[in-house]
Amino acid sequence: MNNIRMPRDQYLDRLIDFKDKPVIKAIVGIRRCGKSTLLEMYKDHLASSGVDPENIISMNFAHAPFTEMTADDVKSEARKRTGRIYILLDEVQMLESWDKMALDLFENVDCDICITGSNSVMFSSKLSTLLSGRAVTIEMFPFSYVEFLRFAKTEDSDKALTEYMTYGGFPLALMVRGSKDAETAILEDVYSTVVLKDIVMRKNIRNEQMLDRISRFLMRNIGNPVSVKSIRDYMTSNGLKVNFDTVDDYLGCLEESLTFYRAKRYNIKTKEELVVNDKFYLSDLGIRTAVLGRREADVGRIMENLVYLELRRRRFTVYVGKLDDNEIDFVAMDGIRKVYVQVCYSLKDPDTEFREIRPLKAINDHHRKIVVVMERSMNSDRDGISEIELREFLKGTEI
């Protein structure tokens, strides 16, 4: 097993940049994506930069001996120290009234606070209310393709990309990548723990089987518009009774757990967010392989999922674009730039080329337009519409 802690510079550098700034650092990501290791790396950085280890308080509320601690216990520990202290709290959402505790320490103790959480809605709602203006959110994901290559000590190749598309980037799974049975078992455990057990326990879910079925439905329908009605109709056609409210609630639970991300539709002409037929993408494709098995015919869906995640890693807000009767796979915005992105296996076939390029040509503005492909054609630029190979895109090609 590979026990090396690989630097996650994209995230560690941001923590370091915000060190001693008057904000709470909030790291949000699915469980097992590496948040605890990141905190350990930040702790090592603090110690190596001269911070007294006695002034670093590090607690993980998902593991003993901290599972029984209360918010008052944390405040008591902090007030025992003298001088500036650094407080690192992992899986803080498991601590009741954590937000009030964090605010109390932030306002009344000479401290620098870093917290992590793996529940998007509860975490973000707390940050946007009580801690509004006092916190900065750092979104964390499992390994990117570049991180996967570095961790696996392998060169970029078609074989490496296929492995990444199949087994994803959960650090723990990659530690046993020499055994595909062991890697799959770890991914199955992630699904069982994160998607089923955690949600069922936290949300008091009565019908775990239905939660699992909805999750599998989303996995099979990556890249397809999904609605509460379409899910309910599918379940009904398979002889399963479920009401609209339950489907809606379970979708919210899957999104909160950060197992799935919801991409809302965006009207390019009116610049308005639409409220129907969202798309859902997995936080890591290894989960899909563990649950559904390898599905060779789904390469296009897998590519789309990878591109979505890469855009999110680059800190874009990502929508599904709509322009009259045309659909653009992604509209990515970061406050400065707007990029239109299509994803397809290849543009070598003229019919495919016409179908994928036509929506981009219909957009009447100056923003960047690209098509991400698995196999590049001879024509790499079509009236300003660039063609980028998936491997190059995942390695950081500027867009």
C-alpha positions as CSV (number, residue, x, y, z in Angstrom):
1,M,0.0,0.0,0.0
2,N,1.2,3.5,-0.9
3,N,1.2,5.5,2.4
4,I,2.9,8.6,1.0
5,R,1.0,11.8,1.7
6,M,0.9,13.5,-1.7
7,P,0.9,17.3,-1.5
8,R,-2.4,18.8,-2.6
9,D,-0.9,22.1,-3.6
10,Q,-4.1,23.5,-5.1
11,Y,-5.8,23.4,-1.7
12,L,-2.8,23.8,0.7
13,D,-1.6,26.9,-1.1
14,R,-5.0,28.5,-0.5
15,L,-4.9,27.7,3.2
16,I,-1.5,29.2,3.4
17,D,-2.6,32.3,1.5
18,F,-5.4,32.8,4.0
19,K,-3.2,32.0,7.1
20,D,-3.8,34.7,9.7
21,K,-6.3,36.5,7.6
22,P,-9.5,37.5,9.5
23,V,-11.6,34.7,8.0
24,I,-12.5,31.2,9.0
25,K,-11.2,28.7,6.4
26,A,-13.9,26.2,5.5
27,I,-13.0,23.1,3.4
28,V,-16.0,21.3,1.9
29,G,-15.8,18.0,0.1
30,I,-17.1,14.4,0.0
31,R,-15.9,12.2,2.8
32,R,-12.6,10.4,2.0
33,C,-11.5,12.9,-0.6
34,G,-8.5,13.9,1.5
35,K,-9.7,16.7,3.8
36,S,-8.1,15.2,7.0
37,T,-4.8,14.7,5.2
38,L,-4.9,18.3,4.0
39,L,-5.4,19.5,7.6
40,E,-2.4,17.4,8.7
41,M,-0.3,19.0,5.9
42,Y,-1.4,22.4,7.0
43,K,-0.5,21.5,10.6
44,D,2.9,20.4,9.4
45,H,3.3,23.8,7.6
46,L,2.4,25.7,10.7
47,A,4.9,23.8,12.8
48,S,7.7,24.2,10.2
49,S,6.9,28.0,10.0
50,G,7.6,28.4,13.7
51,V,4.2,27.9,15.3
52,D,4.5,26.3,18.8
53,P,2.9,22.8,18.5
54,E,1.2,23.6,21.9
55,N,-0.7,26.4,20.1
56,I,-2.1,24.1,17.4
57,I,-5.4,22.4,18.4
58,S,-6.3,19.6,15.9
59,M,-9.5,17.6,16.4
60,N,-11.4,15.2,14.1
61,F,-15.0,14.7,15.3
62,A,-15.5,11.6,13.2
63,H,-12.9,9.7,15.3
64,A,-12.2,9.0,18.9
65,P,-11.4,10.6,21.3
66,F,-13.2,13.6,19.9
67,T,-16.6,12.0,19.0
68,E,-17.9,12.8,22.5
69,M,-16.7,16.3,22.7
70,T,-19.1,19.3,22.8
71,A,-18.7,22.8,21.5
72,D,-18.0,24.0,25.1
73,D,-15.2,21.5,25.3
74,V,-13.5,22.9,22.2
75,K,-13.8,26.5,23.6
76,S,-12.4,25.3,26.9
77,E,-9.4,23.8,25.2
78,A,-8.8,27.0,23.2
79,R,-8.9,29.2,26.3
80,K,-6.3,27.1,28.0
81,R,-3.6,28.3,25.6
82,T,-1.8,31.6,25.6
83,G,-0.7,33.6,22.6
84,R,-2.1,33.1,19.1
85,I,-3.5,29.7,18.5
86,Y,-4.4,27.7,15.4
87,I,-7.6,25.6,15.5
88,L,-8.1,22.8,13.0
89,L,-11.5,21.1,13.3
90,D,-12.2,18.1,11.0
91,E,-15.8,17.0,10.1
92,V,-17.1,19.8,12.2
93,Q,-20.7,19.3,11.2
94,M,-20.8,16.4,13.6
95,L,-20.5,18.9,16.5
96,E,-23.7,20.4,17.7
97,S,-23.7,24.2,17.5
98,W,-20.4,24.3,15.8
99,D,-21.1,27.5,14.0
100,K,-21.8,29.4,17.2
101,M,-18.7,27.9,18.7
102,A,-16.6,29.0,15.7
103,L,-18.0,32.5,15.8
104,D,-17.4,32.8,19.5
105,L,-13.7,31.8,19.1
106,F,-13.3,33.9,16.0
107,E,-14.5,37.0,17.9
108,N,-13.1,36.5,21.4
109,V,-9.9,34.4,21.1
110,D,-6.7,35.3,19.3
111,C,-6.9,32.5,16.8
112,D,-6.8,31.3,13.2
113,I,-9.6,28.7,12.5
114,C,-9.7,26.1,9.8
115,I,-12.7,23.7,9.6
116,T,-13.8,20.9,7.3
117,G,-17.2,19.5,6.5
118,S,-18.8,16.9,4.1
119,N,-22.4,18.1,4.1
120,S,-22.9,20.9,1.5
121,V,-26.3,22.3,2.4
122,M,-25.9,22.3,6.2
123,F,-22.3,23.6,5.9
124,S,-23.0,26.3,3.4
125,S,-26.2,27.5,5.1
126,K,-24.4,28.0,8.4
127,L,-21.6,29.8,6.6
128,S,-24.0,32.1,4.7
129,T,-26.0,33.0,7.8
130,L,-24.2,33.2,11.2
131,L,-20.7,33.2,9.7
132,S,-21.6,35.4,6.7
133,G,-18.6,37.6,5.8
134,R,-16.4,35.8,8.2
135,A,-15.6,32.6,6.3
136,V,-14.0,31.6,3.0
137,T,-15.0,28.3,1.4
138,I,-12.5,26.0,-0.3
139,E,-14.1,23.3,-2.3
140,M,-12.2,20.0,-2.3
141,F,-12.5,17.0,-4.7
142,P,-10.9,13.6,-5.0
143,F,-7.7,13.5,-7.0
144,S,-7.7,15.2,-10.4
145,Y,-6.1,13.4,-13.4
146,V,-2.8,15.3,-12.8
147,E,-2.8,14.3,-9.1
148,F,-3.7,10.7,-10.0
149,L,-0.7,10.5,-12.4
150,R,1.6,12.0,-9.7
151,F,0.3,9.7,-7.0
152,A,0.4,6.6,-9.1
153,K,3.9,7.5,-10.4
154,T,2.8,6.9,-14.0
155,E,3.0,8.8,-17.3
156,D,0.1,10.3,-19.1
157,S,-1.3,7.8,-21.6
158,D,-4.5,6.3,-23.0
159,K,-4.1,3.5,-20.5
160,A,-3.7,5.9,-17.6
161,L,-6.7,7.9,-18.6
162,T,-8.8,4.7,-19.0
163,E,-7.8,3.7,-15.4
164,Y,-8.7,7.1,-14.1
165,M,-12.0,7.1,-15.9
166,T,-12.8,3.7,-14.5
167,Y,-11.6,3.9,-10.9
168,G,-11.5,7.6,-10.2
169,G,-9.4,9.5,-7.7
170,F,-10.2,8.6,-4.1
171,P,-6.8,8.6,-2.4
172,L,-7.5,5.4,-0.3
173,A,-8.6,3.4,-3.3
174,L,-5.5,4.4,-5.2
175,M,-3.3,3.2,-2.4
176,V,-4.3,-0.4,-3.3
177,R,-4.5,0.1,-7.1
178,G,-2.3,-2.9,-7.6
179,S,-5.4,-5.0,-6.7
180,K,-8.5,-4.1,-8.6
181,D,-10.6,-6.2,-6.3
182,A,-9.3,-4.3,-3.3
183,E,-9.8,-1.0,-5.1
184,T,-13.3,-1.8,-6.0
185,A,-14.0,-3.0,-2.4
186,I,-12.9,0.4,-1.1
187,L,-15.1,2.2,-3.6
188,E,-18.0,0.1,-2.7
189,D,-17.4,0.9,1.0
190,V,-17.3,4.6,0.2
191,Y,-20.7,4.3,-1.5
192,S,-22.1,2.2,1.3
193,T,-20.8,4.6,4.0
194,V,-21.3,8.0,2.4
195,V,-24.4,7.5,0.3
196,L,-26.3,5.0,2.3
197,K,-25.3,4.8,6.0
198,D,-24.4,8.4,6.6
199,I,-27.5,9.8,4.8
200,V,-29.9,7.2,6.4
201,M,-28.6,8.0,9.9
202,R,-28.4,11.8,9.5
203,K,-31.7,12.2,7.7
204,N,-33.7,9.3,9.4
205,I,-34.4,7.9,5.9
206,R,-37.1,5.2,6.1
207,N,-36.6,3.7,2.7
208,E,-32.9,3.0,2.2
209,Q,-33.7,0.8,-0.9
210,M,-35.4,3.7,-2.6
211,L,-32.5,6.0,-1.8
212,D,-30.1,3.5,-3.4
213,R,-32.4,3.1,-6.5
214,I,-32.5,6.9,-7.0
215,S,-28.7,7.1,-6.7
216,R,-28.3,4.3,-9.3
217,F,-30.8,6.0,-11.6
218,L,-28.6,9.2,-11.5
219,M,-25.5,7.2,-12.2
220,R,-27.0,5.6,-15.2
221,N,-28.3,9.0,-16.4
222,I,-25.2,11.2,-16.2
223,G,-25.6,13.9,-18.8
224,N,-29.3,13.5,-19.2
225,P,-31.9,16.0,-18.0
226,V,-33.5,14.7,-14.8
227,S,-36.6,15.8,-13.0
228,V,-38.5,14.6,-9.9
229,K,-41.2,13.5,-12.3
230,S,-38.9,11.5,-14.6
231,I,-37.5,9.7,-11.6
232,R,-40.9,9.0,-10.2
233,D,-42.2,7.8,-13.5
234,Y,-39.3,5.4,-13.9
235,M,-39.8,4.0,-10.5
236,T,-43.6,3.6,-11.1
237,S,-42.9,1.8,-14.4
238,N,-40.8,-0.7,-12.5
239,G,-43.6,-1.3,-10.0
240,L,-42.2,0.8,-7.2
241,K,-44.4,3.3,-5.4
242,V,-42.9,6.6,-4.4
243,N,-44.3,10.1,-4.1
244,F,-42.9,13.4,-5.5
245,D,-41.9,14.8,-2.1
246,T,-39.8,11.6,-1.3
247,V,-38.0,11.8,-4.6
248,D,-37.3,15.5,-4.1
249,D,-36.1,14.9,-0.6
250,Y,-33.8,12.0,-1.6
251,L,-32.3,14.0,-4.4
252,G,-31.5,16.8,-1.9
253,C,-29.9,14.2,0.4
254,L,-27.6,12.9,-2.4
255,E,-26.6,16.4,-3.3
256,E,-26.0,17.4,0.3
257,S,-23.7,14.4,0.8
258,L,-21.6,15.7,-2.1
259,T,-21.9,12.4,-3.8
260,F,-23.6,14.2,-6.7
261,Y,-23.4,17.7,-8.0
262,R,-26.4,19.4,-9.6
263,A,-25.8,21.4,-12.8
264,K,-28.7,23.8,-13.4
265,R,-29.8,24.9,-16.8
266,Y,-29.0,28.4,-18.0
267,N,-30.8,30.5,-20.6
268,I,-27.9,32.0,-22.6
269,K,-30.1,34.6,-24.3
270,T,-31.9,35.9,-21.2
271,K,-29.0,35.1,-18.8
272,E,-31.5,33.5,-16.4
273,E,-31.2,30.3,-14.4
274,L,-33.9,27.8,-15.3
275,V,-35.6,25.6,-12.7
276,V,-36.4,22.4,-14.5
277,N,-34.5,19.4,-16.0
278,D,-31.2,19.7,-14.1
279,K,-28.3,17.4,-14.7
280,F,-26.4,15.4,-12.1
281,Y,-22.7,14.5,-12.0
282,L,-20.9,12.2,-9.7
283,S,-18.1,13.6,-7.5
284,D,-16.0,10.6,-8.5
285,L,-16.5,8.1,-11.3
286,G,-15.0,5.2,-9.3
287,I,-18.2,5.0,-7.3
288,R,-20.1,4.4,-10.5
289,T,-17.8,1.6,-11.5
290,A,-18.1,0.0,-8.1
291,V,-21.9,0.2,-8.1
292,L,-22.8,-0.4,-11.8
293,G,-19.7,-2.1,-13.1
294,R,-17.8,-1.1,-16.2
295,R,-20.0,0.3,-18.9
296,E,-18.0,0.6,-22.1
297,A,-20.8,2.1,-24.1
298,D,-21.0,5.1,-21.7
299,V,-17.7,6.7,-22.6
300,G,-19.5,9.9,-23.6
301,R,-21.2,10.2,-20.3
302,I,-18.0,9.6,-18.4
303,M,-16.1,12.2,-20.5
304,E,-18.9,14.7,-19.7
305,N,-18.6,14.0,-16.0
306,L,-14.8,14.4,-16.0
307,V,-15.1,17.7,-17.8
308,Y,-17.7,19.0,-15.4
309,L,-15.5,18.1,-12.4
310,E,-12.4,19.7,-14.0
311,L,-14.3,22.9,-14.6
312,R,-15.4,22.9,-10.9
313,R,-11.8,22.2,-9.8
314,R,-10.8,25.4,-11.8
315,R,-13.4,27.2,-9.6
316,F,-15.9,27.8,-12.3
317,T,-19.6,27.9,-11.7
318,V,-21.0,25.4,-14.2
319,Y,-24.4,25.4,-15.9
320,V,-26.0,23.5,-18.7
321,G,-26.6,26.0,-21.5
322,K,-29.9,26.5,-23.4
323,L,-30.3,28.7,-26.4
324,D,-33.7,28.4,-28.1
325,D,-33.8,24.8,-29.2
326,N,-30.0,24.3,-28.8
327,E,-28.3,22.8,-25.8
328,I,-24.6,23.5,-24.9
329,D,-23.2,20.9,-22.5
330,F,-21.6,23.5,-20.2
331,V,-21.6,27.2,-19.6
332,A,-18.7,27.9,-17.2
333,M,-18.3,31.2,-15.4
334,D,-15.9,32.5,-12.8
335,G,-16.9,36.2,-12.5
336,I,-14.4,37.3,-15.2
337,R,-14.6,34.7,-17.9
338,K,-17.4,32.8,-19.6
339,V,-16.6,29.6,-21.5
340,Y,-19.0,27.5,-23.6
341,V,-18.0,23.8,-23.7
342,Q,-19.2,20.9,-25.7
343,V,-18.1,17.3,-25.0
344,C,-18.1,14.5,-27.5
345,Y,-16.0,11.5,-28.4
346,S,-14.9,12.7,-31.8
347,L,-15.8,15.3,-34.5
348,K,-14.5,13.2,-37.3
349,D,-17.9,12.2,-38.5
350,P,-19.6,15.1,-40.4
351,D,-23.0,14.5,-38.8
352,T,-21.5,14.6,-35.3
353,E,-19.5,17.7,-36.2
354,F,-22.6,19.5,-37.4
355,R,-24.6,18.5,-34.3
356,E,-22.0,19.6,-31.8
357,I,-20.7,22.7,-33.5
358,R,-24.1,24.2,-34.6
359,P,-25.2,25.2,-31.0
360,L,-21.9,26.9,-30.4
361,K,-22.1,28.9,-33.7
362,A,-25.6,30.0,-32.7
363,I,-24.2,31.9,-29.7
364,N,-23.7,35.5,-30.7
365,D,-21.1,36.7,-28.3
366,H,-17.3,36.9,-28.0
367,H,-16.7,34.4,-25.3
368,R,-14.5,31.3,-25.7
369,K,-16.0,28.2,-27.3
370,I,-14.4,24.8,-27.1
371,V,-15.2,21.1,-27.9
372,V,-13.5,18.5,-25.7
373,V,-12.9,15.3,-27.6
374,M,-11.3,11.9,-27.0
375,E,-10.0,11.7,-30.5
376,R,-8.8,14.9,-32.2
377,S,-9.8,15.5,-35.8
378,M,-7.6,17.2,-38.5
379,N,-9.6,20.4,-38.2
380,S,-8.7,21.8,-34.7
381,D,-10.2,25.3,-35.1
382,R,-13.6,26.0,-36.6
383,D,-14.4,29.7,-36.9
384,G,-12.8,30.3,-33.5
385,I,-14.2,27.1,-31.9
386,S,-11.3,25.2,-30.5
387,E,-11.0,21.4,-30.3
388,I,-9.1,20.2,-27.2
389,E,-8.2,16.5,-26.5
390,L,-9.6,15.3,-23.1
391,R,-6.2,14.3,-21.8
392,E,-4.8,17.8,-22.5
393,F,-7.8,19.4,-21.0
394,L,-7.5,17.4,-17.8
395,K,-3.8,18.2,-17.6
396,G,-4.6,21.9,-17.4
397,T,-4.8,23.3,-20.9
398,E,-5.9,26.9,-20.6
399,I,-9.4,27.7,-21.8
